Amino acid sequence: RGSNSNSNDNNAPFSIQPAVAMMITTEPTSAPTLVRVEAFRAILQPISGLTLFNITSPQFAALVWIANDDQAAYAAVATFEVFERYALAVLYFSTTGADNS
């Protein structure tokens, strides 16, 4: 991870608030997909823990879907709506998933 001159690091392994703010911009950013995935991972990690790092897990599939494909507009904070949509996405990827026709 890069250094941050505005460091508010309290040595916590993760927090409810994402380390990266999500903002809509008129110009493309260097890695918008990765930034969104990491921001949502920070929000959802207290719920799903390390399963969010397992690329074969339903939790990871739901994380990627929320970050990249979900059309809902989210603020960059942990909200009930994010948790609710994440739980439903985990259920979807746990049962039928995108692989079944």
PDB file as gemmi writes it, atoms N, CA and C in Angstrom:
CRYST1    1.000    1.000    1.000  90.00  90.00  90.00 P 1                      
ATOM      1  N   ARG A   1       0.836  -1.181   0.000  1.00  0.00           N  
ATOM      2  CA  ARG A   1       0.000   0.000   0.000  1.00  0.00           C  
ATOM      3  C   ARG A   1       0.877   1.239   0.000  1.00  0.00           C  
ATOM      4  N   GLY A   2       0.390   2.289  -0.652  1.00  0.00           N  
ATOM      5  CA  GLY A   2       1.141   3.539  -0.711  1.00  0.00           C  
ATOM      6  C   GLY A   2       1.021   4.303   0.582  1.00  0.00           C  
ATOM      7  N   SER A   3       1.935   5.248   0.752  1.00  0.00           N  
ATOM      8  CA  SER A   3       1.861   6.069   1.961  1.00  0.00           C  
ATOM      9  C   SER A   3       0.825   7.157   1.780  1.00  0.00           C  
ATOM     10  N   ASN A   4       0.291   7.600   2.868  1.00  0.00           N  
ATOM     11  CA  ASN A   4      -0.741   8.621   2.850  1.00  0.00           C  
ATOM     12  C   ASN A   4      -0.298   9.739   3.772  1.00  0.00           C  
ATOM     13  N   SER A   5      -0.170  10.948   3.224  1.00  0.00           N  
ATOM     14  CA  SER A   5       0.290  12.056   4.040  1.00  0.00           C  
ATOM     15  C   SER A   5      -0.743  12.478   5.078  1.00  0.00           C  
ATOM     16  N   ASN A   6      -2.007  12.138   4.863  1.00  0.00           N  
ATOM     17  CA  ASN A   6      -3.064  12.461   5.821  1.00  0.00           C  
ATOM     18  C   ASN A   6      -3.400  11.227   6.641  1.00  0.00           C  
ATOM     19  N   SER A   7      -2.414  10.597   7.182  1.00  0.00           N  
ATOM     20  CA  SER A   7      -2.594   9.323   7.863  1.00  0.00           C  
ATOM     21  C   SER A   7      -3.364   9.486   9.160  1.00  0.00           C  
ATOM     22  N   ASN A   8      -4.447   8.724   9.268  1.00  0.00           N  
ATOM     23  CA  ASN A   8      -5.213   8.631  10.509  1.00  0.00           C  
ATOM     24  C   ASN A   8      -5.181   7.199  10.993  1.00  0.00           C  
ATOM     25  N   ASP A   9      -4.074   6.512  10.775  1.00  0.00           N  
ATOM     26  CA  ASP A   9      -3.931   5.096  11.072  1.00  0.00           C  
ATOM     27  C   ASP A   9      -3.958   4.863  12.569  1.00  0.00           C  
ATOM     28  N   ASN A  10      -4.893   4.037  12.993  1.00  0.00           N  
ATOM     29  CA  ASN A  10      -4.957   3.674  14.402  1.00  0.00           C  
ATOM     30  C   ASN A  10      -4.533   2.224  14.594  1.00  0.00           C  
ATOM     31  N   ASN A  11      -3.835   1.655  13.592  1.00  0.00           N  
ATOM     32  CA  ASN A  11      -3.318   0.283  13.609  1.00  0.00           C  
ATOM     33  C   ASN A  11      -4.404  -0.770  13.684  1.00  0.00           C  
ATOM     34  N   ALA A  12      -5.633  -0.424  13.310  1.00  0.00           N  
ATOM     35  CA  ALA A  12      -6.722  -1.389  13.266  1.00  0.00           C  
ATOM     36  C   ALA A  12      -6.578  -2.214  11.991  1.00  0.00           C  
ATOM     37  N   PRO A  13      -6.878  -3.529  12.034  1.00  0.00           N  
ATOM     38  CA  PRO A  13      -6.741  -4.353  10.836  1.00  0.00           C  
ATOM     39  C   PRO A  13      -7.739  -3.973   9.749  1.00  0.00           C  
ATOM     40  N   PHE A  14      -8.883  -3.470  10.104  1.00  0.00           N  
ATOM     41  CA  PHE A  14      -9.865  -2.973   9.153  1.00  0.00           C  
ATOM     42  C   PHE A  14     -10.851  -2.112   9.905  1.00  0.00           C  
ATOM     43  N   SER A  15     -11.616  -1.341   9.154  1.00  0.00           N  
ATOM     44  CA  SER A  15     -12.620  -0.499   9.786  1.00  0.00           C  
ATOM     45  C   SER A  15     -13.895  -0.545   8.970  1.00  0.00           C  
ATOM     46  N   ILE A  16     -14.973  -0.087   9.549  1.00  0.00           N  
ATOM     47  CA  ILE A  16     -16.255  -0.033   8.860  1.00  0.00           C  
ATOM     48  C   ILE A  16     -16.183   0.954   7.706  1.00  0.00           C  
ATOM     49  N   GLN A  17     -15.476   2.056   7.854  1.00  0.00           N  
ATOM     50  CA  GLN A  17     -15.375   3.043   6.797  1.00  0.00           C  
ATOM     51  C   GLN A  17     -14.258   2.638   5.847  1.00  0.00           C  
ATOM     52  N   PRO A  18     -14.500   2.737   4.545  1.00  0.00           N  
ATOM     53  CA  PRO A  18     -13.467   2.348   3.586  1.00  0.00           C  
ATOM     54  C   PRO A  18     -12.287   3.301   3.628  1.00  0.00           C  
ATOM     55  N   ALA A  19     -11.123   2.777   3.289  1.00  0.00           N  
ATOM     56  CA  ALA A  19      -9.922   3.595   3.272  1.00  0.00           C  
ATOM     57  C   ALA A  19      -9.889   4.495   2.051  1.00  0.00           C  
ATOM     58  N   VAL A  20     -10.644   4.144   1.021  1.00  0.00           N  
ATOM     59  CA  VAL A  20     -10.654   4.909  -0.220  1.00  0.00           C  
ATOM     60  C   VAL A  20     -12.059   5.451  -0.429  1.00  0.00           C  
ATOM     61  N   ALA A  21     -12.170   6.741  -0.658  1.00  0.00           N  
ATOM     62  CA  ALA A  21     -13.473   7.346  -0.918  1.00  0.00           C  
ATOM     63  C   ALA A  21     -13.894   7.058  -2.347  1.00  0.00           C  
ATOM     64  N   MET A  22     -15.161   6.730  -2.552  1.00  0.00           N  
ATOM     65  CA  MET A  22     -15.689   6.504  -3.888  1.00  0.00           C  
ATOM     66  C   MET A  22     -16.364   7.781  -4.343  1.00  0.00           C  
ATOM     67  N   MET A  23     -15.945   8.278  -5.487  1.00  0.00           N  
ATOM     68  CA  MET A  23     -16.522   9.497  -6.008  1.00  0.00           C  
ATOM     69  C   MET A  23     -16.770   9.336  -7.502  1.00  0.00           C  
ATOM     70  N   ILE A  24     -17.797   9.989  -7.994  1.00  0.00           N  
ATOM     71  CA  ILE A  24     -18.054  10.030  -9.413  1.00  0.00           C  
ATOM     72  C   ILE A  24     -17.223  11.156  -9.993  1.00  0.00           C  
ATOM     73  N   THR A  25     -16.468  10.854 -11.044  1.00  0.00           N  
ATOM     74  CA  THR A  25     -15.640  11.869 -11.671  1.00  0.00           C  
ATOM     75  C   THR A  25     -15.957  11.925 -13.154  1.00  0.00           C  
ATOM     76  N   THR A  26     -15.601  13.011 -13.789  1.00  0.00           N  
ATOM     77  CA  THR A  26     -15.811  13.140 -15.230  1.00  0.00           C  
ATOM     78  C   THR A  26     -14.651  12.548 -16.007  1.00  0.00           C  
ATOM     79  N   GLU A  27     -13.516  12.342 -15.359  1.00  0.00           N  
ATOM     80  CA  GLU A  27     -12.354  11.753 -16.004  1.00  0.00           C  
ATOM     81  C   GLU A  27     -12.116  10.365 -15.438  1.00  0.00           C  
ATOM     82  N   PRO A  28     -11.647   9.435 -16.279  1.00  0.00           N  
ATOM     83  CA  PRO A  28     -11.376   8.088 -15.771  1.00  0.00           C  
ATOM     84  C   PRO A  28     -10.238   8.097 -14.760  1.00  0.00           C  
ATOM     85  N   THR A  29     -10.322   7.189 -13.827  1.00  0.00           N  
ATOM     86  CA  THR A  29      -9.248   7.030 -12.853  1.00  0.00           C  
ATOM     87  C   THR A  29      -8.361   5.885 -13.298  1.00  0.00           C  
ATOM     88  N   SER A  30      -7.245   5.688 -12.629  1.00  0.00           N  
ATOM     89  CA  SER A  30      -6.288   4.679 -13.054  1.00  0.00           C  
ATOM     90  C   SER A  30      -6.818   3.254 -12.880  1.00  0.00           C  
ATOM     91  N   ALA A  31      -7.545   2.986 -11.826  1.00  0.00           N  
ATOM     92  CA  ALA A  31      -8.059   1.639 -11.593  1.00  0.00           C  
ATOM     93  C   ALA A  31      -9.401   1.708 -10.887  1.00  0.00           C  
ATOM     94  N   PRO A  32     -10.466   2.157 -11.556  1.00  0.00           N  
ATOM     95  CA  PRO A  32     -11.741   2.335 -10.861  1.00  0.00           C  
ATOM     96  C   PRO A  32     -12.308   1.037 -10.307  1.00  0.00           C  
ATOM     97  N   THR A  33     -12.126  -0.060 -11.018  1.00  0.00           N  
ATOM     98  CA  THR A  33     -12.670  -1.333 -10.557  1.00  0.00           C  
ATOM     99  C   THR A  33     -12.005  -1.752  -9.257  1.00  0.00           C  
ATOM    100  N   LEU A  34     -10.687  -1.715  -9.207  1.00  0.00           N  
ATOM    101  CA  LEU A  34      -9.967  -2.120  -8.009  1.00  0.00           C  
ATOM    102  C   LEU A  34     -10.281  -1.196  -6.835  1.00  0.00           C  
ATOM    103  N   VAL A  35     -10.395   0.085  -7.081  1.00  0.00           N  
ATOM    104  CA  VAL A  35     -10.713   1.035  -6.012  1.00  0.00           C  
ATOM    105  C   VAL A  35     -12.079   0.717  -5.423  1.00  0.00           C  
ATOM    106  N   ARG A  36     -13.068   0.470  -6.277  1.00  0.00           N  
ATOM    107  CA  ARG A  36     -14.410   0.151  -5.776  1.00  0.00           C  
ATOM    108  C   ARG A  36     -14.424  -1.178  -5.039  1.00  0.00           C  
ATOM    109  N   VAL A  37     -13.739  -2.185  -5.559  1.00  0.00           N  
ATOM    110  CA  VAL A  37     -13.690  -3.489  -4.884  1.00  0.00           C  
ATOM    111  C   VAL A  37     -13.076  -3.328  -3.501  1.00  0.00           C  
ATOM    112  N   GLU A  38     -11.963  -2.616  -3.409  1.00  0.00           N  
ATOM    113  CA  GLU A  38     -11.305  -2.441  -2.109  1.00  0.00           C  
ATOM    114  C   GLU A  38     -12.150  -1.611  -1.149  1.00  0.00           C  
ATOM    115  N   ALA A  39     -12.851  -0.621  -1.652  1.00  0.00           N  
ATOM    116  CA  ALA A  39     -13.721   0.187  -0.784  1.00  0.00           C  
ATOM    117  C   ALA A  39     -14.858  -0.654  -0.224  1.00  0.00           C  
ATOM    118  N   PHE A  40     -15.500  -1.447  -1.080  1.00  0.00           N  
ATOM    119  CA  PHE A  40     -16.580  -2.310  -0.593  1.00  0.00           C  
ATOM    120  C   PHE A  40     -16.044  -3.445   0.274  1.00  0.00           C  
ATOM    121  N   ARG A  41     -14.850  -3.952  -0.024  1.00  0.00           N  
ATOM    122  CA  ARG A  41     -14.260  -4.990   0.824  1.00  0.00           C  
ATOM    123  C   ARG A  41     -14.086  -4.447   2.241  1.00  0.00           C  
ATOM    124  N   ALA A  42     -13.646  -3.194   2.387  1.00  0.00           N  
ATOM    125  CA  ALA A  42     -13.478  -2.590   3.710  1.00  0.00           C  
ATOM    126  C   ALA A  42     -14.809  -2.478   4.448  1.00  0.00           C  
ATOM    127  N   ILE A  43     -15.870  -2.182   3.701  1.00  0.00           N  
ATOM    128  CA  ILE A  43     -17.200  -2.077   4.306  1.00  0.00           C  
ATOM    129  C   ILE A  43     -17.710  -3.449   4.731  1.00  0.00           C  
ATOM    130  N   LEU A  44     -17.482  -4.474   3.909  1.00  0.00           N  
ATOM    131  CA  LEU A  44     -18.082  -5.785   4.124  1.00  0.00           C  
ATOM    132  C   LEU A  44     -17.208  -6.752   4.923  1.00  0.00           C  
ATOM    133  N   GLN A  45     -15.939  -6.436   5.124  1.00  0.00           N  
ATOM    134  CA  GLN A  45     -15.052  -7.359   5.824  1.00  0.00           C  
ATOM    135  C   GLN A  45     -15.505  -7.694   7.245  1.00  0.00           C  
ATOM    136  N   PRO A  46     -16.079  -6.761   8.004  1.00  0.00           N  
ATOM    137  CA  PRO A  46     -16.565  -7.153   9.336  1.00  0.00           C  
ATOM    138  C   PRO A  46     -17.660  -8.227   9.286  1.00  0.00           C  
ATOM    139  N   ILE A  47     -18.359  -8.330   8.167  1.00  0.00           N  
ATOM    140  CA  ILE A  47     -19.415  -9.330   8.027  1.00  0.00           C  
ATOM    141  C   ILE A  47     -18.861 -10.664   7.545  1.00  0.00           C  
ATOM    142  N   SER A  48     -18.013 -10.637   6.529  1.00  0.00           N  
ATOM    143  CA  SER A  48     -17.568 -11.874   5.878  1.00  0.00           C  
ATOM    144  C   SER A  48     -16.113 -12.230   6.110  1.00  0.00           C  
ATOM    145  N   GLY A  49     -15.356 -11.356   6.697  1.00  0.00           N  
ATOM    146  CA  GLY A  49     -13.973 -11.671   7.036  1.00  0.00           C  
ATOM    147  C   GLY A  49     -13.114 -12.023   5.833  1.00  0.00           C  
ATOM    148  N   LEU A  50     -12.292 -13.037   6.011  1.00  0.00           N  
ATOM    149  CA  LEU A  50     -11.311 -13.405   4.991  1.00  0.00           C  
ATOM    150  C   LEU A  50     -11.916 -14.061   3.764  1.00  0.00           C  
ATOM    151  N   THR A  51     -13.181 -14.469   3.808  1.00  0.00           N  
ATOM    152  CA  THR A  51     -13.794 -15.064   2.614  1.00  0.00           C  
ATOM    153  C   THR A  51     -13.855 -14.063   1.470  1.00  0.00           C  
ATOM    154  N   LEU A  52     -13.760 -12.777   1.767  1.00  0.00           N  
ATOM    155  CA  LEU A  52     -13.755 -11.755   0.723  1.00  0.00           C  
ATOM    156  C   LEU A  52     -12.454 -11.762  -0.086  1.00  0.00           C  
ATOM    157  N   PHE A  53     -11.456 -12.502   0.365  1.00  0.00           N  
ATOM    158  CA  PHE A  53     -10.192 -12.630  -0.360  1.00  0.00           C  
ATOM    159  C   PHE A  53     -10.102 -13.940  -1.128  1.00  0.00           C  
ATOM    160  N   ASN A  54     -11.056 -14.825  -0.942  1.00  0.00           N  
ATOM    161  CA  ASN A  54     -11.083 -16.115  -1.630  1.00  0.00           C  
ATOM    162  C   ASN A  54     -11.841 -15.947  -2.939  1.00  0.00           C  
ATOM    163  N   ILE A  55     -11.132 -15.945  -4.064  1.00  0.00           N  
ATOM    164  CA  ILE A  55     -11.762 -15.639  -5.351  1.00  0.00           C  
ATOM    165  C   ILE A  55     -12.749 -16.701  -5.814  1.00  0.00           C  
ATOM    166  N   THR A  56     -12.798 -17.843  -5.138  1.00  0.00           N  
ATOM    167  CA  THR A  56     -13.763 -18.883  -5.501  1.00  0.00           C  
ATOM    168  C   THR A  56     -15.010 -18.867  -4.614  1.00  0.00           C  
ATOM    169  N   SER A  57     -15.058 -17.964  -3.648  1.00  0.00           N  
ATOM    170  CA  SER A  57     -16.181 -17.953  -2.700  1.00  0.00           C  
ATOM    171  C   SER A  57     -17.363 -17.143  -3.237  1.00  0.00           C  
ATOM    172  N   PRO A  58     -18.576 -17.508  -2.818  1.00  0.00           N  
ATOM    173  CA  PRO A  58     -19.759 -16.708  -3.159  1.00  0.00           C  
ATOM    174  C   PRO A  58     -19.651 -15.284  -2.614  1.00  0.00           C  
ATOM    175  N   GLN A  59     -18.976 -15.132  -1.474  1.00  0.00           N  
ATOM    176  CA  GLN A  59     -18.810 -13.803  -0.885  1.00  0.00           C  
ATOM    177  C   GLN A  59     -17.966 -12.906  -1.800  1.00  0.00           C  
ATOM    178  N   PHE A  60     -16.902 -13.466  -2.381  1.00  0.00           N  
ATOM    179  CA  PHE A  60     -16.072 -12.681  -3.300  1.00  0.00           C  
ATOM    180  C   PHE A  60     -16.857 -12.332  -4.559  1.00  0.00           C  
ATOM    181  N   ALA A  61     -17.619 -13.300  -5.094  1.00  0.00           N  
ATOM    182  CA  ALA A  61     -18.438 -13.041  -6.286  1.00  0.00           C  
ATOM    183  C   ALA A  61     -19.440 -11.923  -6.008  1.00  0.00           C  
ATOM    184  N   ALA A  62     -20.050 -11.941  -4.824  1.00  0.00           N  
ATOM    185  CA  ALA A  62     -21.007 -10.888  -4.457  1.00  0.00           C  
ATOM    186  C   ALA A  62     -20.307  -9.542  -4.312  1.00  0.00           C  
ATOM    187  N   LEU A  63     -19.118  -9.530  -3.733  1.00  0.00           N  
ATOM    188  CA  LEU A  63     -18.334  -8.299  -3.601  1.00  0.00           C  
ATOM    189  C   LEU A  63     -18.041  -7.689  -4.969  1.00  0.00           C  
ATOM    190  N   VAL A  64     -17.578  -8.509  -5.891  1.00  0.00           N  
ATOM    191  CA  VAL A  64     -17.248  -8.022  -7.230  1.00  0.00           C  
ATOM    192  C   VAL A  64     -18.500  -7.532  -7.941  1.00  0.00           C  
ATOM    193  N   TRP A  65     -19.612  -8.243  -7.765  1.00  0.00           N  
ATOM    194  CA  TRP A  65     -20.872  -7.821  -8.403  1.00  0.00           C  
ATOM    195  C   TRP A  65     -21.308  -6.452  -7.871  1.00  0.00           C  
ATOM    196  N   ILE A  66     -21.276  -6.282  -6.549  1.00  0.00           N  
ATOM    197  CA  ILE A  66     -21.680  -4.996  -5.967  1.00  0.00           C  
ATOM    198  C   ILE A  66     -20.752  -3.878  -6.443  1.00  0.00           C  
ATOM    199  N   ALA A  67     -19.468  -4.145  -6.480  1.00  0.00           N  
ATOM    200  CA  ALA A  67     -18.496  -3.113  -6.861  1.00  0.00           C  
ATOM    201  C   ALA A  67     -18.568  -2.755  -8.342  1.00  0.00           C  
ATOM    202  N   ASN A  68     -18.839  -3.731  -9.201  1.00  0.00           N  
ATOM    203  CA  ASN A  68     -18.712  -3.503 -10.643  1.00  0.00           C  
ATOM    204  C   ASN A  68     -20.017  -3.493 -11.426  1.00  0.00           C  
ATOM    205  N   ASP A  69     -20.991  -4.299 -11.008  1.00  0.00           N  
ATOM    206  CA  ASP A  69     -22.177  -4.500 -11.838  1.00  0.00           C  
ATOM    207  C   ASP A  69     -23.482  -3.980 -11.249  1.00  0.00           C  
ATOM    208  N   ASP A  70     -23.559  -3.871  -9.937  1.00  0.00           N  
ATOM    209  CA  ASP A  70     -24.788  -3.416  -9.295  1.00  0.00           C  
ATOM    210  C   ASP A  70     -25.078  -1.983  -9.722  1.00  0.00           C  
ATOM    211  N   GLN A  71     -26.299  -1.736 -10.120  1.00  0.00           N  
ATOM    212  CA  GLN A  71     -26.684  -0.412 -10.613  1.00  0.00           C  
ATOM    213  C   GLN A  71     -27.137   0.537  -9.501  1.00  0.00           C  
ATOM    214  N   ALA A  72     -27.222   0.053  -8.276  1.00  0.00           N  
ATOM    215  CA  ALA A  72     -27.621   0.920  -7.160  1.00  0.00           C  
ATOM    216  C   ALA A  72     -26.515   1.917  -6.863  1.00  0.00           C  
ATOM    217  N   ALA A  73     -26.886   3.101  -6.488  1.00  0.00           N  
ATOM    218  CA  ALA A  73     -25.913   4.135  -6.123  1.00  0.00           C  
ATOM    219  C   ALA A  73     -25.696   4.081  -4.615  1.00  0.00           C  
ATOM    220  N   TYR A  74     -24.471   3.888  -4.202  1.00  0.00           N  
ATOM    221  CA  TYR A  74     -24.154   3.786  -2.787  1.00  0.00           C  
ATOM    222  C   TYR A  74     -23.285   4.955  -2.358  1.00  0.00           C  
ATOM    223  N   ALA A  75     -23.494   5.383  -1.149  1.00  0.00           N  
ATOM    224  CA  ALA A  75     -22.543   6.296  -0.528  1.00  0.00           C  
ATOM    225  C   ALA A  75     -21.363   5.441  -0.064  1.00  0.00           C  
ATOM    226  N   ALA A  76     -20.247   6.063   0.201  1.00  0.00           N  
ATOM    227  CA  ALA A  76     -19.060   5.319   0.622  1.00  0.00           C  
ATOM    228  C   ALA A  76     -19.075   5.066   2.126  1.00  0.00           C  
ATOM    229  N   VAL A  77     -20.204   4.615   2.629  1.00  0.00           N  
ATOM    230  CA  VAL A  77     -20.320   4.275   4.038  1.00  0.00           C  
ATOM    231  C   VAL A  77     -21.076   2.963   4.156  1.00  0.00           C  
ATOM    232  N   ALA A  78     -20.884   2.294   5.257  1.00  0.00           N  
ATOM    233  CA  ALA A  78     -21.608   1.060   5.504  1.00  0.00           C  
ATOM    234  C   ALA A  78     -23.061   1.394   5.809  1.00  0.00           C  
ATOM    235  N   THR A  79     -23.961   0.924   4.975  1.00  0.00           N  
ATOM    236  CA  THR A  79     -25.377   1.180   5.183  1.00  0.00           C  
ATOM    237  C   THR A  79     -26.138  -0.128   5.168  1.00  0.00           C  
ATOM    238  N   PHE A  80     -27.330  -0.087   5.684  1.00  0.00           N  
ATOM    239  CA  PHE A  80     -28.174  -1.273   5.681  1.00  0.00           C  
ATOM    240  C   PHE A  80     -28.407  -1.759   4.258  1.00  0.00           C  
ATOM    241  N   GLU A  81     -28.600  -0.830   3.312  1.00  0.00           N  
ATOM    242  CA  GLU A  81     -28.863  -1.224   1.927  1.00  0.00           C  
ATOM    243  C   GLU A  81     -27.681  -2.000   1.331  1.00  0.00           C  
ATOM    244  N   VAL A  82     -26.460  -1.577   1.613  1.00  0.00           N  
ATOM    245  CA  VAL A  82     -25.290  -2.308   1.113  1.00  0.00           C  
ATOM    246  C   VAL A  82     -25.263  -3.708   1.705  1.00  0.00           C  
ATOM    247  N   PHE A  83     -25.475  -3.817   3.011  1.00  0.00           N  
ATOM    248  CA  PHE A  83     -25.466  -5.123   3.670  1.00  0.00           C  
ATOM    249  C   PHE A  83     -26.573  -6.024   3.125  1.00  0.00           C  
ATOM    250  N   GLU A  84     -27.757  -5.452   2.947  1.00  0.00           N  
ATOM    251  CA  GLU A  84     -28.897  -6.216   2.448  1.00  0.00           C  
ATOM    252  C   GLU A  84     -28.641  -6.734   1.032  1.00  0.00           C  
ATOM    253  N   ARG A  85     -28.187  -5.878   0.139  1.00  0.00           N  
ATOM    254  CA  ARG A  85     -27.920  -6.290  -1.244  1.00  0.00           C  
ATOM    255  C   ARG A  85     -26.772  -7.285  -1.294  1.00  0.00           C  
ATOM    256  N   TYR A  86     -25.765  -7.103  -0.450  1.00  0.00           N  
ATOM    257  CA  TYR A  86     -24.651  -8.048  -0.374  1.00  0.00           C  
ATOM    258  C   TYR A  86     -25.145  -9.424   0.068  1.00  0.00           C  
ATOM    259  N   ALA A  87     -25.970  -9.471   1.104  1.00  0.00           N  
ATOM    260  CA  ALA A  87     -26.498 -10.750   1.600  1.00  0.00           C  
ATOM    261  C   ALA A  87     -27.293 -11.468   0.513  1.00  0.00           C  
ATOM    262  N   LEU A  88     -28.111 -10.722  -0.219  1.00  0.00           N  
ATOM    263  CA  LEU A  88     -28.888 -11.334  -1.309  1.00  0.00           C  
ATOM    264  C   LEU A  88     -27.982 -11.804  -2.439  1.00  0.00           C  
ATOM    265  N   ALA A  89     -26.940 -11.052  -2.727  1.00  0.00           N  
ATOM    266  CA  ALA A  89     -25.992 -11.467  -3.771  1.00  0.00           C  
ATOM    267  C   ALA A  89     -25.232 -12.721  -3.343  1.00  0.00           C  
ATOM    268  N   VAL A  90     -24.835 -12.809  -2.072  1.00  0.00           N  
ATOM    269  CA  VAL A  90     -24.168 -14.019  -1.573  1.00  0.00           C  
ATOM    270  C   VAL A  90     -25.102 -15.213  -1.703  1.00  0.00           C  
ATOM    271  N   LEU A  91     -26.361 -15.039  -1.347  1.00  0.00           N  
ATOM    272  CA  LEU A  91     -27.339 -16.111  -1.498  1.00  0.00           C  
ATOM    273  C   LEU A  91     -27.446 -16.536  -2.955  1.00  0.00           C  
ATOM    274  N   TYR A  92     -27.529 -15.584  -3.862  1.00  0.00           N  
ATOM    275  CA  TYR A  92     -27.610 -15.883  -5.293  1.00  0.00           C  
ATOM    276  C   TYR A  92     -26.394 -16.694  -5.758  1.00  0.00           C  
ATOM    277  N   PHE A  93     -25.203 -16.214  -5.446  1.00  0.00           N  
ATOM    278  CA  PHE A  93     -23.995 -16.893  -5.898  1.00  0.00           C  
ATOM    279  C   PHE A  93     -23.765 -18.213  -5.163  1.00  0.00           C  
ATOM    280  N   SER A  94     -24.381 -18.384  -4.001  1.00  0.00           N  
ATOM    281  CA  SER A  94     -24.277 -19.652  -3.253  1.00  0.00           C  
ATOM    282  C   SER A  94     -25.207 -20.719  -3.804  1.00  0.00           C  
ATOM    283  N   THR A  95     -26.295 -20.299  -4.414  1.00  0.00           N  
ATOM    284  CA  THR A  95     -27.289 -21.271  -4.866  1.00  0.00           C  
ATOM    285  C   THR A  95     -27.271 -21.464  -6.377  1.00  0.00           C  
ATOM    286  N   THR A  96     -27.593 -20.450  -7.145  1.00  0.00           N  
ATOM    287  CA  THR A  96     -27.619 -20.625  -8.602  1.00  0.00           C  
ATOM    288  C   THR A  96     -26.378 -20.040  -9.248  1.00  0.00           C  
ATOM    289  N   GLY A  97     -26.023 -18.869  -8.852  1.00  0.00           N  
ATOM    290  CA  GLY A  97     -24.845 -18.209  -9.397  1.00  0.00           C  
ATOM    291  C   GLY A  97     -24.968 -17.860 -10.853  1.00  0.00           C  
ATOM    292  N   ALA A  98     -23.945 -17.233 -11.357  1.00  0.00           N  
ATOM    293  CA  ALA A  98     -23.949 -16.794 -12.755  1.00  0.00           C  
ATOM    294  C   ALA A  98     -23.605 -17.928 -13.697  1.00  0.00           C  
ATOM    295  N   ASP A  99     -23.157 -19.087 -13.187  1.00  0.00           N  
ATOM    296  CA  ASP A  99     -22.745 -20.191 -14.050  1.00  0.00           C  
ATOM    297  C   ASP A  99     -23.910 -21.020 -14.570  1.00  0.00           C  
ATOM    298  N   ASN A 100     -25.024 -21.025 -13.876  1.00  0.00           N  
ATOM    299  CA  ASN A 100     -26.178 -21.834 -14.315  1.00  0.00           C  
ATOM    300  C   ASN A 100     -27.017 -21.081 -15.319  1.00  0.00           C  
ATOM    301  N   SER A 101     -27.577 -21.804 -16.245  1.00  0.00           N  
ATOM    302  CA  SER A 101     -28.431 -21.178 -17.272  1.00  0.00           C  
ATOM    303  C   SER A 101     -29.858 -21.081 -16.816  1.00  0.00           C  
TER     304      SER A 101                                                      
END                                                                             
